[in-house]
Amino acid sequence: MLDREKVGKAISEQRKIKGMTQKQLADLLHVSYQAVSRWEQGISLPSVDIIYDIAQILETTVDFLLNGLSDERKIISYMDTGLDVKRLHMIKDRLNSFVTKNDMLLHTRATDPIFFKMYTSIMDEPIYVFANHVPGSKERFAMENGYDKEICIDLVSNAANNLIRFGVKPFILQANIVCGNNDGSQILLMGEAFKEACKNNNILFAGFEVSAQAVNYSTNEYKIGASVIGIVDRKKMITGNRIKEDDIIIGLLTEGISSLSYPFIKVIIDKRPDILYAKIDGHNIFMDELIKPNACYVNVINELNEHNFIHGIFNIGKSLFSRRCYNTMPAGLGASISVSAIPIPALFQYIYDLNMMDKECFLEDFSLGIGMMIVVSEEQCEKVIKIIEKYYKCYVIGKIKKDDECPDAKVWMEGKVKW
């Protein structure tokens, strides 16, 4: 039988070593401070579940709490590693309040599985999709220059766009971070950014899981990621099988630069660090423009897909002319892109004018401000543009054609860039 006085003394002594009051421990355990007082006086015992929580918060073992103190015991705590566990638990409690309140999101809490339900009775054949995403090279630039909010929004956009390009509606997103012993304000700012980005795109936010590893990451270092779950009726999936000759290609604008282009940006900045704070158009700062989040196209694609307007979608990586963007193109067809139809944004014009790469190299590594391309029929083009323009600027930038000389070509350029 457990000795209540011995257990109570162990809890009391370990709590004092951690510099915590009874009320602080009670708040972290979600019990009354009177309950903690009764445990420490040996009047009652905490439940088995709570014993495990006490051990975690006080950075000790269940065995120590149940078997009492030892004069020869030597302790190494998380605090010795540079990690303030008490503060981390308080941050996690705050982050939990950011979770979307929705009856479809049944349960989500740090380290727990996500429990949710979907209403799929109106779908003939529901298809479920799961994907993981990380920011890539753009993350390092954001972290080193304090653009923590922007990189979180960018991550949500990229994760959502990767699903919506197949007509899959992003349903739930959970973000995660591995970091040093960050101050709470940075983590909470990032959590807020994820929450707002999900809200703006009608995605349920399932929380921001924090893994603090002070021994592996310095104070402001982090790695973030996101897991997203989506759903689509099979008949609404966008597979590219409807793409046909003479279809129109519409380019949707984005302010951001793809993470795939950031290695080239780093080379440019390493050679010309003076340009970071340069004004690219007499007003906007180069560094601020570089880190702007990419557009998220969930709402516009959902609306277009409801009308059955979309024949295909090409999600742009670093370049309009990367063959990997066109992997859903039917055999024998290709995208003829008219670069003269694309007004070059000031940011891309500035990068090109630095004269560090020739035209061909530049077009291979940068997207000219186009974030996604939609393929529609010529007859429905005007209707589609009217819908898109409610959300984003767009341009007719090409056409689906056959190339009898190069039947395996997926994309080629027509016209000249308007530098």
C-alpha positions in Angstrom: 0.0 0.0 0.0 1.3 3.5 -0.9 2.4 5.7 2.0 0.4 8.9 1.5 2.8 10.9 3.7 5.8 9.8 1.8 4.2 10.5 -1.6 3.1 13.9 -0.3 6.5 14.8 0.9 8.1 13.8 -2.4 5.6 16.0 -4.4 6.2 18.9 -2.0 10.0 18.7 -2.0 10.2 18.4 -5.8 7.7 21.2 -6.3 9.9 23.5 -4.1 13.0 22.5 -6.1 11.2 23.6 -9.2 10.3 26.9 -7.5 6.6 26.4 -8.0 3.7 27.3 -5.7 0.9 24.9 -5.0 -1.4 27.0 -7.1 1.0 27.0 -10.1 1.2 23.2 -10.0 -2.6 23.0 -9.6 -3.2 25.2 -12.6 -0.9 23.1 -14.8 -2.8 20.0 -13.6 -6.2 21.6 -14.0 -7.1 20.8 -10.4 -7.7 23.0 -7.3 -4.8 24.2 -5.2 -6.6 22.6 -2.2 -6.2 19.2 -3.9 -2.4 19.8 -4.1 -2.4 20.8 -0.5 -4.2 17.6 0.6 -1.7 15.5 -1.4 1.3 17.2 0.2 -0.2 16.9 3.7 -0.7 13.1 3.1 -4.5 13.4 3.5 -5.2 12.0 0.0 -3.4 10.6 -3.1 -3.5 11.8 -6.7 -5.0 9.4 -9.2 -2.7 7.3 -11.3 -3.2 9.5 -14.4 -2.4 12.7 -12.4 0.8 11.1 -10.9 2.2 10.8 -14.5 1.3 14.4 -15.2 2.9 15.5 -11.9 6.1 13.6 -12.7 6.3 15.3 -16.2 5.7 18.8 -14.9 8.1 18.4 -11.9 10.7 16.7 -14.2 11.0 13.6 -12.1 9.9 10.0 -12.3 6.7 8.3 -11.1 8.9 5.8 -9.2 10.4 8.7 -7.2 7.0 10.2 -6.4 5.6 6.9 -5.2 8.7 5.6 -3.3 9.8 8.9 -1.7 13.0 10.8 -1.3 16.5 9.4 -1.0 19.4 11.4 0.5 21.8 10.0 -2.1 19.5 10.9 -5.1 21.2 13.0 -7.8 19.0 14.9 -10.1 19.5 16.2 -13.7 16.4 18.1 -14.7 15.2 19.6 -18.0 16.1 23.0 -16.6 19.8 21.8 -16.7 19.4 21.2 -20.5 18.2 24.8 -20.9 14.5 24.0 -21.2 11.9 25.6 -19.0 9.2 22.9 -18.9 6.8 25.0 -16.8 6.8 27.8 -19.3 6.4 25.3 -22.2 3.3 23.8 -20.6 1.8 27.3 -20.2 2.5 28.1 -23.8 0.9 24.8 -24.9 -2.2 25.7 -22.9 -2.5 29.0 -24.7 -1.9 27.4 -28.1 -4.7 24.9 -27.4 -7.2 27.9 -27.3 -6.3 28.6 -31.0 -7.9 25.3 -32.2 -10.9 25.8 -34.4 -14.2 25.4 -32.5 -16.2 23.1 -34.7 -18.4 20.1 -34.1 -16.4 18.1 -36.7 -13.2 18.5 -34.8 -13.9 16.3 -31.8 -10.5 16.4 -30.0 -7.1 17.7 -30.5 -4.5 18.4 -27.9 -0.7 18.3 -27.7 0.7 14.8 -28.3 -2.8 13.4 -28.6 -4.2 11.9 -31.9 -6.7 14.1 -33.7 -10.3 12.9 -33.6 -12.7 14.3 -36.2 -15.7 13.4 -38.3 -16.6 14.3 -41.9 -20.0 14.5 -43.4 -19.7 12.6 -46.7 -23.3 11.4 -47.3 -23.7 13.8 -50.2 -20.6 12.4 -52.0 -20.9 9.4 -54.3 -17.4 8.2 -53.7 -15.4 10.2 -51.1 -11.6 10.2 -51.5 -9.4 11.1 -48.5 -6.0 12.6 -48.9 -3.2 13.1 -46.4 0.1 15.0 -46.9 3.0 16.5 -44.9 4.6 19.8 -45.9 7.7 21.8 -44.9 8.7 25.3 -46.0 12.0 24.4 -47.6 14.8 27.0 -48.2 12.5 29.9 -47.6 12.3 28.9 -43.9 15.9 29.7 -43.1 15.7 33.2 -44.6 12.5 33.9 -42.6 13.9 32.6 -39.4 17.2 34.6 -39.7 15.3 37.8 -40.5 12.4 37.6 -38.1 9.6 36.8 -40.6 8.1 34.1 -38.4 4.5 35.1 -39.2 5.0 35.2 -42.9 6.6 31.8 -43.2 3.7 30.2 -41.3 1.1 31.7 -43.7 3.3 30.6 -46.7 3.4 27.1 -45.4 -0.4 26.9 -45.1 -0.7 28.3 -48.7 1.7 25.7 -50.1 0.1 22.8 -48.2 -3.4 23.8 -49.3 -2.4 24.5 -52.9 -0.8 21.1 -53.2 -4.2 19.4 -52.4 -6.5 21.9 -54.2 -4.6 21.4 -57.5 -6.3 18.0 -57.6 -9.6 19.4 -56.6 -9.1 18.1 -53.1 -10.6 20.4 -50.5 -8.2 20.9 -47.5 -10.2 19.9 -44.4 -7.9 19.9 -41.4 -4.4 21.2 -40.8 -2.2 20.7 -37.9 1.1 22.6 -37.7 4.2 21.6 -35.7 7.5 23.1 -34.6 10.8 21.8 -33.3 12.7 24.6 -31.6 15.0 25.7 -28.9 13.8 27.2 -25.6 11.9 30.0 -27.4 10.2 32.8 -25.7 6.5 32.3 -25.7 5.8 35.4 -27.8 7.4 33.9 -30.9 5.6 30.6 -30.7 2.3 32.2 -29.9 2.7 34.6 -32.8 3.3 31.7 -35.1 0.3 29.8 -33.7 -1.9 32.8 -34.4 -0.6 33.0 -37.9 -1.4 29.4 -38.6 -4.9 29.9 -37.1 -5.7 32.9 -39.1 -4.4 31.4 -42.4 -6.6 28.4 -41.9 -9.6 30.5 -41.0 -9.2 32.6 -44.1 -9.2 29.5 -46.3 -12.0 27.6 -44.5 -9.6 24.9 -43.1 -10.1 23.5 -39.6 -7.0 24.3 -37.5 -6.1 21.3 -35.3 -3.4 23.1 -33.3 0.3 23.8 -33.2 2.3 21.0 -31.6 5.6 22.2 -30.0 8.6 20.1 -29.4 11.2 22.2 -27.5 14.7 20.8 -27.8 17.1 23.2 -26.2 20.0 20.7 -26.6 19.6 20.6 -30.4 18.4 24.1 -31.3 19.6 27.5 -30.3 17.2 30.0 -28.8 15.6 31.4 -32.1 16.1 28.3 -34.3 13.2 26.2 -35.4 11.9 23.8 -38.0 8.2 23.9 -38.8 5.9 21.6 -40.8 2.2 21.0 -41.4 0.1 17.9 -41.9 -3.1 18.4 -43.9 -6.1 16.1 -44.5 -8.4 16.7 -47.5 -11.5 15.2 -49.1 -13.0 15.1 -52.5 -15.8 13.3 -54.4 -14.0 11.2 -57.0 -16.1 12.7 -59.8 -14.8 16.2 -58.7 -11.1 15.3 -58.8 -9.0 17.3 -61.2 -6.7 14.8 -62.9 -6.0 16.6 -66.2 -7.9 14.0 -68.3 -10.3 16.7 -69.5 -7.4 18.9 -71.0 -7.8 19.1 -74.7 -6.3 21.0 -77.6 -7.1 24.7 -77.8 -7.9 24.9 -74.1 -6.9 28.3 -72.6 -4.3 28.6 -69.8 -5.0 31.3 -67.2 -2.2 32.4 -64.8 -3.1 33.4 -61.3 -0.8 35.9 -59.6 1.0 35.5 -56.3 3.1 37.9 -54.4 5.5 35.3 -53.0 8.5 33.6 -54.3 8.6 29.8 -54.3 10.8 28.2 -51.7 12.4 26.3 -54.6 13.8 29.6 -55.9 15.4 30.6 -52.5 18.7 28.8 -53.1 19.2 31.2 -56.0 18.2 34.1 -53.9 20.7 33.1 -51.3 23.5 33.1 -53.9 22.5 36.5 -55.1 22.4 38.0 -51.5 25.7 36.4 -50.6 27.2 38.2 -53.6 25.3 41.4 -53.0 24.3 41.8 -49.3 23.8 45.5 -49.9 20.6 44.9 -51.8 18.6 43.5 -48.8 17.3 46.9 -47.8 17.2 48.4 -51.3 13.9 49.9 -52.5 13.0 47.9 -55.6 10.4 50.4 -56.9 11.2 53.5 -55.0 9.0 52.3 -52.1 9.0 48.6 -51.2 12.0 47.0 -49.5 13.6 44.1 -51.3 13.8 41.9 -48.3 10.1 42.5 -47.4 9.0 41.6 -50.9 11.1 38.4 -51.0 9.4 36.9 -47.9 5.7 37.7 -48.8 3.6 34.6 -48.5 2.4 32.8 -51.6 -1.3 33.1 -52.4 -3.6 30.4 -51.3 -6.1 29.4 -54.0 -8.5 27.2 -52.1 -11.5 29.4 -52.2 -11.3 30.3 -55.9 -10.6 26.7 -57.0 -13.5 25.4 -54.9 -15.8 27.9 -56.6 -14.6 27.1 -60.1 -14.7 23.4 -59.4 -18.4 23.6 -58.2 -19.2 25.0 -61.7 -17.2 22.2 -63.3 -15.1 24.8 -65.2 -11.7 23.4 -64.6 -10.1 21.0 -67.1 -6.7 21.0 -65.4 -4.4 22.7 -62.9 -0.6 23.3 -63.0 0.8 24.2 -59.7 3.9 26.3 -60.3 7.2 25.6 -58.5 10.1 27.7 -59.3 9.4 28.2 -63.0 6.6 28.2 -65.6 8.9 26.1 -67.8 9.6 23.2 -65.4 8.3 20.0 -66.9 7.4 18.7 -63.4 4.6 21.2 -63.3 2.9 19.6 -66.2 2.8 16.0 -65.0 -1.0 15.8 -65.5 -0.8 16.9 -69.2 -2.3 14.3 -71.5 0.2 12.6 -73.9 0.7 14.5 -77.1 -0.3 17.9 -75.8 1.8 20.7 -74.4 1.5 24.1 -72.8 2.4 27.0 -75.1 3.2 29.9 -72.7 3.2 33.4 -74.1 5.6 35.3 -71.9 4.7 38.5 -73.6 1.3 38.3 -72.0 2.7 38.4 -68.4 3.3 41.8 -66.9 6.6 41.4 -64.9 6.1 42.3 -61.2 8.6 44.8 -59.8 10.3 42.2 -57.6 11.2 39.9 -60.5 12.2 42.8 -62.7 14.6 44.0 -59.9 16.1 40.5 -59.6 16.7 40.3 -63.3 18.1 43.8 -63.5 20.8 42.8 -61.0 22.4 41.2 -64.1 23.5 38.1 -62.2 21.9 35.6 -64.6 21.0 35.6 -68.2 17.4 35.5 -69.5 17.3 31.7 -70.0 18.7 31.0 -66.6 16.2 33.5 -65.0 13.2 32.0 -66.7 14.3 28.5 -65.5 14.5 29.6 -61.9 11.7 32.1 -61.3 8.0 32.1 -61.9 7.4 35.7 -63.0 4.8 36.1 -60.2 2.5 33.3 -61.5 1.5 30.9 -58.7 -0.9 28.6 -60.4 -2.2 28.0 -63.9 -5.8 26.9 -64.6 -6.8 25.2 -67.9 -10.3 25.9 -69.1 -12.3 25.7 -72.4 -12.1 28.7 -74.7 -15.9 29.0 -74.5 -15.9 29.4 -70.7 -12.8 31.5 -70.4 -14.6 34.8 -69.8 -16.8 33.4 -67.1 -13.8 31.8 -65.3 -11.8 35.1 -65.4 -14.8 37.0 -63.8 -14.8 34.5 -60.9 -11.0 34.5 -60.5 -10.9 38.3 -60.4 -13.0 38.3 -57.3 -10.0 36.8 -55.5 -6.8 37.5 -57.5 -5.4 39.2 -60.6 -5.1 36.8 -63.5 -4.0 36.8 -67.2 -4.5 34.6 -70.2 -1.0 33.4 -70.7 -1.1 30.4 -73.0 -2.9 27.7 -74.9 -2.9 23.9 -75.0 -1.4 22.8 -78.3 0.1 19.8 -80.1 3.7 19.9 -81.2 4.1 17.4 -84.0 7.8 17.9 -84.2 8.3 17.3 -80.4 5.3 15.2 -79.3 6.8 14.6 -75.9 7.3 18.3 -75.1 5.2 19.4 -72.1 5.8 23.1 -72.3 7.4 25.7 -74.5 7.7 29.5 -74.7 6.3 31.9 -77.3 6.9 35.6 -77.6 9.3 37.8 -75.7 9.4 38.9 -72.0 8.3 42.5 -71.5 11.3 43.6 -69.5 
